[in-house]
């Protein structure tokens, strides 16, 4: 278009016109991001789109037109050809400025409560007084680096984070289970549906090369068997177990350790329709102490952050195993104590293995293996639990407890299972970890 045909309204398509001498000119933009009085020696340009929103009065677009565009006014208007490529002109910048203004207008209309009318309404914005302004000489000195105060080191306060030496965690569950016991299960029990209460607390201490790991477990299984006419409520499984390992690290995996395990029931348990207790408080009380070495292994998956493996072997070639039966009504021969005696002491070797495998966030396998031998008899315990969490509080558990003890009286030997015993259950209920 010619200068005489210059449109009154500036649009992207009419952002240029041709003067009578044939020179292409750009139409002046109504909005410029830089004030005419701004100098560029120490100015940093920011995209207005990322600056705090301050109302600038430009609520209407610059190309607002209430009339239909005239047709046939110029052959160049809207034509799809250019004398100069648009990329070589200011047209991309004009388009960008118009787009930024459009975004700001939409924000003014949609969020009027968040729009400020002055930059000084923002927190932390202050006025520049004469004392904070630099003279030309001071500004020149700072740029040249001749001032000695630029090299002055700033004294920072040293922060030493508080170290945590104790690590604590726990597991608590209350489940409804289906139980099945062998006839010679050492703590008694009958096939039934029952409610089981389980608590486990871990208290681990680590400082430099010294470690002290503690595990406290309490398991109590209540059951009501209609065939039992002597007891309204009986206890099929009950034990309180404390396992402690004190170690001195040799390297990242091996350490010298002293292990100690204490295990006892808390309540009396009976066989069905029997008034003679199978177990009671401190009947039995089993204490195992050993000295040796521990091997520890820990692995974290690179694929799944919840997939973890923790494995440890406690090897105690020298250990003692003490068994005490304090209740006179409890048959001590069920626990390898000679008839008429209260206690026995065995010297031998003890080996413990503990495995915890988290396959993912919901599935966890826990296993414990204990092997003690006095070189004349053997006690083996294998406790395995698979827990699947449906939610944070609901889970299902498969539990299998295997035990072998050839130190009990031969009269207690089962005809089909021998000295082998087992305890199996499948349960569903509440579970909470911390």
JOWO-V865908 format. One record per residue. N is the residue number from 0. RES is the residue in three letters. OMEGA is omega as a letter, one per 40 degrees, with the letter a starting at -180 (none if undefined). D_FIRST is the distance of its C-alpha to the first C-alpha in whole Angstrom. Layout:
# JOWO-V865908
n=[N | N]
res=[RES | RES]
omega=[OMEGA | OMEGA]
d_first=[D_FIRST | D_FIRST]
This chain:
# JOWO-V865908
n=[0 | 1 | 2 | 3 | 4 | 5 | 6 | 7 | 8 | 9 | 10 | 11 | 12 | 13 | 14 | 15 | 16 | 17 | 18 | 19 | 20 | 21 | 22 | 23 | 24 | 25 | 26 | 27 | 28 | 29 | 30 | 31 | 32 | 33 | 34 | 35 | 36 | 37 | 38 | 39 | 40 | 41 | 42 | 43 | 44 | 45 | 46 | 47 | 48 | 49 | 50 | 51 | 52 | 53 | 54 | 55 | 56 | 57 | 58 | 59 | 60 | 61 | 62 | 63 | 64 | 65 | 66 | 67 | 68 | 69 | 70 | 71 | 72 | 73 | 74 | 75 | 76 | 77 | 78 | 79 | 80 | 81 | 82 | 83 | 84 | 85 | 86 | 87 | 88 | 89 | 90 | 91 | 92 | 93 | 94 | 95 | 96 | 97 | 98 | 99 | 100 | 101 | 102 | 103 | 104 | 105 | 106 | 107 | 108 | 109 | 110 | 111 | 112 | 113 | 114 | 115 | 116 | 117 | 118 | 119 | 120 | 121 | 122 | 123 | 124 | 125 | 126 | 127 | 128 | 129 | 130 | 131 | 132 | 133 | 134 | 135 | 136 | 137 | 138 | 139 | 140 | 141 | 142 | 143 | 144 | 145 | 146 | 147 | 148 | 149 | 150 | 151 | 152 | 153 | 154 | 155 | 156 | 157 | 158 | 159 | 160 | 161 | 162 | 163 | 164 | 165 | 166 | 167 | 168 | 169 | 170 | 171 | 172 | 173 | 174 | 175 | 176 | 177 | 178 | 179 | 180 | 181 | 182 | 183 | 184 | 185 | 186 | 187 | 188 | 189 | 190 | 191 | 192 | 193 | 194 | 195 | 196 | 197 | 198 | 199 | 200 | 201 | 202 | 203 | 204 | 205 | 206 | 207 | 208 | 209 | 210 | 211 | 212 | 213 | 214 | 215 | 216 | 217 | 218 | 219 | 220 | 221 | 222 | 223 | 224 | 225 | 226 | 227 | 228 | 229 | 230 | 231 | 232 | 233 | 234 | 235 | 236 | 237 | 238 | 239 | 240 | 241 | 242 | 243 | 244 | 245 | 246 | 247 | 248 | 249 | 250 | 251 | 252 | 253 | 254 | 255 | 256 | 257 | 258 | 259 | 260 | 261 | 262 | 263 | 264 | 265 | 266 | 267 | 268 | 269 | 270 | 271 | 272 | 273 | 274 | 275 | 276 | 277 | 278 | 279 | 280 | 281 | 282 | 283 | 284 | 285 | 286 | 287 | 288 | 289 | 290 | 291 | 292 | 293 | 294 | 295 | 296 | 297 | 298 | 299 | 300 | 301 | 302 | 303 | 304 | 305 | 306 | 307 | 308 | 309 | 310 | 311 | 312 | 313 | 314 | 315 | 316 | 317 | 318 | 319 | 320 | 321 | 322 | 323 | 324 | 325 | 326 | 327 | 328 | 329 | 330 | 331 | 332 | 333 | 334 | 335 | 336 | 337 | 338 | 339 | 340 | 341 | 342 | 343 | 344 | 345 | 346 | 347 | 348 | 349 | 350 | 351 | 352 | 353 | 354 | 355 | 356 | 357 | 358 | 359 | 360 | 361 | 362 | 363 | 364 | 365 | 366 | 367 | 368 | 369 | 370 | 371 | 372 | 373 | 374 | 375 | 376 | 377 | 378 | 379 | 380 | 381 | 382 | 383 | 384 | 385 | 386 | 387 | 388 | 389 | 390 | 391 | 392 | 393 | 394 | 395 | 396 | 397 | 398 | 399 | 400 | 401 | 402 | 403 | 404 | 405 | 406 | 407 | 408 | 409 | 410 | 411 | 412 | 413 | 414 | 415 | 416 | 417 | 418 | 419 | 420 | 421 | 422 | 423 | 424 | 425 | 426 | 427 | 428 | 429 | 430 | 431 | 432 | 433]
res=[UNK | UNK | UNK | UNK | UNK | UNK | UNK | UNK | UNK | UNK | UNK | UNK | UNK | UNK | UNK | UNK | UNK | UNK | UNK | UNK | UNK | UNK | UNK | UNK | UNK | UNK | UNK | UNK | UNK | UNK | UNK | UNK | UNK | UNK | UNK | UNK | UNK | UNK | UNK | UNK | UNK | UNK | UNK | UNK | UNK | UNK | UNK | UNK | UNK | UNK | UNK | UNK | UNK | UNK | UNK | UNK | UNK | UNK | UNK | UNK | UNK | UNK | UNK | UNK | UNK | UNK | UNK | UNK | UNK | UNK | UNK | UNK | UNK | UNK | UNK | UNK | UNK | UNK | UNK | UNK | UNK | UNK | UNK | UNK | UNK | UNK | UNK | UNK | UNK | UNK | UNK | UNK | UNK | UNK | UNK | UNK | UNK | UNK | UNK | UNK | UNK | UNK | UNK | UNK | UNK | UNK | UNK | UNK | UNK | UNK | UNK | UNK | UNK | UNK | UNK | UNK | UNK | UNK | UNK | UNK | UNK | UNK | UNK | UNK | UNK | UNK | UNK | UNK | UNK | UNK | UNK | UNK | UNK | UNK | UNK | UNK | UNK | UNK | UNK | UNK | UNK | UNK | UNK | UNK | UNK | UNK | UNK | UNK | UNK | UNK | UNK | UNK | UNK | UNK | UNK | UNK | UNK | UNK | UNK | UNK | UNK | UNK | UNK | UNK | UNK | UNK | UNK | UNK | UNK | UNK | UNK | UNK | UNK | UNK | UNK | UNK | UNK | UNK | UNK | UNK | UNK | UNK | UNK | UNK | UNK | UNK | UNK | UNK | UNK | UNK | UNK | UNK | UNK | UNK | UNK | UNK | UNK | UNK | UNK | UNK | UNK | UNK | UNK | UNK | UNK | UNK | UNK | UNK | UNK | UNK | UNK | UNK | UNK | UNK | UNK | UNK | UNK | UNK | UNK | UNK | UNK | UNK | UNK | UNK | UNK | UNK | UNK | UNK | UNK | UNK | UNK | UNK | UNK | UNK | UNK | UNK | UNK | UNK | UNK | UNK | UNK | UNK | UNK | UNK | UNK | UNK | UNK | UNK | UNK | UNK | UNK | UNK | UNK | UNK | UNK | UNK | UNK | UNK | UNK | UNK | UNK | UNK | UNK | UNK | UNK | UNK | UNK | UNK | UNK | UNK | UNK | UNK | UNK | UNK | UNK | UNK | UNK | UNK | UNK | UNK | UNK | UNK | UNK | UNK | UNK | UNK | UNK | UNK | UNK | UNK | UNK | UNK | UNK | UNK | UNK | UNK | UNK | UNK | UNK | UNK | UNK | UNK | UNK | UNK | UNK | UNK | UNK | UNK | UNK | UNK | UNK | UNK | UNK | UNK | UNK | UNK | UNK | UNK | UNK | UNK | UNK | UNK | UNK | UNK | UNK | UNK | UNK | UNK | UNK | UNK | UNK | UNK | UNK | UNK | UNK | UNK | UNK | UNK | UNK | UNK | UNK | UNK | UNK | UNK | UNK | UNK | UNK | UNK | UNK | UNK | UNK | UNK | UNK | UNK | UNK | UNK | UNK | UNK | UNK | UNK | UNK | UNK | UNK | UNK | UNK | UNK | UNK | UNK | UNK | UNK | UNK | UNK | UNK | UNK | UNK | UNK | UNK | UNK | UNK | UNK | UNK | UNK | UNK | UNK | UNK | UNK | UNK | UNK | UNK | UNK | UNK | UNK | UNK | UNK | UNK | UNK | UNK | UNK | UNK | UNK | UNK | UNK | UNK | UNK | UNK | UNK | UNK | UNK | UNK | UNK | UNK | UNK | UNK | UNK | UNK | UNK | UNK | UNK | UNK | UNK | UNK | UNK | UNK | UNK | UNK | UNK | UNK | UNK | UNK | UNK | UNK | UNK | UNK | UNK]
omega=[i | a | i | a | a | a | i | a | a | i | a | a | a | a | a | i | a | i | a | i | i | a | i | a | i | i | i | a | a | a | i | a | a | i | a | a | a | i | a | a | a | a | i | a | i | i | a | a | a | i | i | a | i | a | a | i | a | a | i | i | a | a | a | a | a | a | i | i | i | a | i | a | a | i | a | a | i | i | a | i | a | i | i | i | a | a | a | i | i | a | i | i | i | i | i | i | i | i | i | i | i | i | i | i | i | i | i | a | a | a | a | a | a | a | i | a | i | i | a | i | i | i | i | i | a | i | i | i | a | a | a | a | a | i | i | a | i | i | i | i | a | i | a | i | a | a | a | a | i | a | a | a | i | a | i | i | a | i | i | a | i | a | i | a | a | i | a | i | a | i | a | a | i | a | i | a | i | a | i | a | i | a | a | i | a | a | a | i | i | i | a | i | a | i | a | a | a | i | i | a | i | i | a | a | i | i | a | a | a | i | i | a | a | i | i | a | i | a | a | a | i | i | i | a | a | a | a | a | a | a | i | a | a | a | a | i | a | i | i | a | i | a | a | i | i | a | i | a | i | i | a | a | a | i | i | a | i | a | i | a | i | a | i | i | i | a | i | i | a | i | a | i | i | i | i | a | i | i | a | i | a | i | e | i | a | i | i | a | a | i | a | a | a | i | a | i | i | a | i | a | i | a | a | a | i | a | a | i | i | a | i | i | i | a | a | a | i | a | i | i | a | i | a | i | a | a | a | a | a | i | a | a | i | a | i | i | a | a | a | i | i | a | i | a | i | i | a | a | a | i | i | i | i | a | i | a | i | a | i | a | a | a | a | i | i | a | i | i | i | i | i | i | i | a | i | i | a | i | i | i | i | a | a | a | i | a | i | a | i | i | i | a | a | a | i | a | i | a | i | a | i | a | i | a | i | i | i | a | a | i | i | a | a | a | a | a | a | i | a | i | i | i | a | i | i | a | i | i | a | i | a | i | i | none]
d_first=[0 | 4 | 7 | 8 | 6 | 7 | 9 | 13 | 14 | 13 | 14 | 14 | 11 | 9 | 11 | 8 | 5 | 5 | 8 | 9 | 12 | 10 | 11 | 9 | 10 | 11 | 12 | 15 | 18 | 20 | 23 | 24 | 27 | 29 | 30 | 29 | 32 | 33 | 35 | 35 | 38 | 40 | 37 | 37 | 34 | 34 | 32 | 32 | 33 | 37 | 37 | 39 | 38 | 37 | 35 | 32 | 31 | 28 | 29 | 26 | 23 | 20 | 18 | 20 | 19 | 22 | 19 | 18 | 14 | 13 | 13 | 11 | 8 | 6 | 7 | 6 | 7 | 10 | 11 | 14 | 13 | 12 | 12 | 14 | 17 | 16 | 20 | 19 | 17 | 18 | 16 | 20 | 21 | 19 | 20 | 23 | 23 | 22 | 25 | 27 | 26 | 27 | 30 | 31 | 30 | 32 | 35 | 35 | 35 | 38 | 40 | 40 | 44 | 43 | 40 | 41 | 40 | 41 | 42 | 45 | 46 | 47 | 50 | 51 | 48 | 50 | 49 | 49 | 51 | 52 | 55 | 53 | 50 | 51 | 51 | 50 | 53 | 54 | 50 | 51 | 54 | 53 | 50 | 53 | 56 | 58 | 59 | 63 | 62 | 59 | 62 | 64 | 64 | 64 | 67 | 66 | 69 | 70 | 70 | 73 | 72 | 75 | 77 | 78 | 81 | 82 | 80 | 81 | 80 | 82 | 82 | 83 | 84 | 86 | 86 | 88 | 90 | 92 | 95 | 97 | 100 | 102 | 106 | 107 | 104 | 105 | 104 | 105 | 102 | 102 | 99 | 97 | 94 | 94 | 92 | 91 | 90 | 89 | 87 | 87 | 86 | 85 | 85 | 84 | 85 | 84 | 84 | 84 | 86 | 88 | 87 | 89 | 88 | 89 | 89 | 91 | 91 | 93 | 93 | 95 | 95 | 97 | 98 | 100 | 102 | 104 | 107 | 107 | 110 | 111 | 107 | 105 | 102 | 103 | 101 | 100 | 98 | 98 | 98 | 97 | 95 | 95 | 94 | 93 | 92 | 93 | 91 | 91 | 88 | 89 | 85 | 82 | 84 | 88 | 90 | 93 | 94 | 97 | 96 | 98 | 98 | 100 | 100 | 102 | 102 | 101 | 103 | 106 | 105 | 108 | 108 | 108 | 111 | 113 | 114 | 114 | 111 | 109 | 107 | 107 | 106 | 107 | 108 | 107 | 106 | 104 | 103 | 102 | 102 | 101 | 100 | 98 | 94 | 91 | 88 | 85 | 81 | 78 | 75 | 71 | 69 | 66 | 65 | 66 | 66 | 69 | 71 | 74 | 77 | 80 | 83 | 86 | 90 | 93 | 96 | 99 | 102 | 104 | 104 | 106 | 106 | 108 | 109 | 110 | 112 | 113 | 113 | 117 | 116 | 113 | 114 | 114 | 114 | 111 | 110 | 112 | 114 | 118 | 120 | 121 | 119 | 116 | 114 | 113 | 112 | 110 | 109 | 107 | 103 | 100 | 97 | 94 | 90 | 87 | 84 | 81 | 78 | 75 | 73 | 70 | 70 | 72 | 75 | 78 | 81 | 84 | 87 | 90 | 93 | 96 | 99 | 102 | 105 | 109 | 110 | 112 | 110 | 106 | 104 | 100 | 97 | 94 | 92 | 88 | 86 | 82 | 80 | 77 | 75 | 73 | 72 | 72 | 76 | 77 | 78 | 81 | 83 | 85 | 88 | 91 | 94 | 97 | 100 | 103 | 106 | 109 | 111 | 112 | 115 | 116 | 117 | 113 | 112 | 110 | 112 | 108 | 106 | 108 | 107 | 104 | 102 | 98 | 96 | 93 | 91 | 88 | 86 | 83 | 82 | 81 | 80 | 78 | 77 | 77]
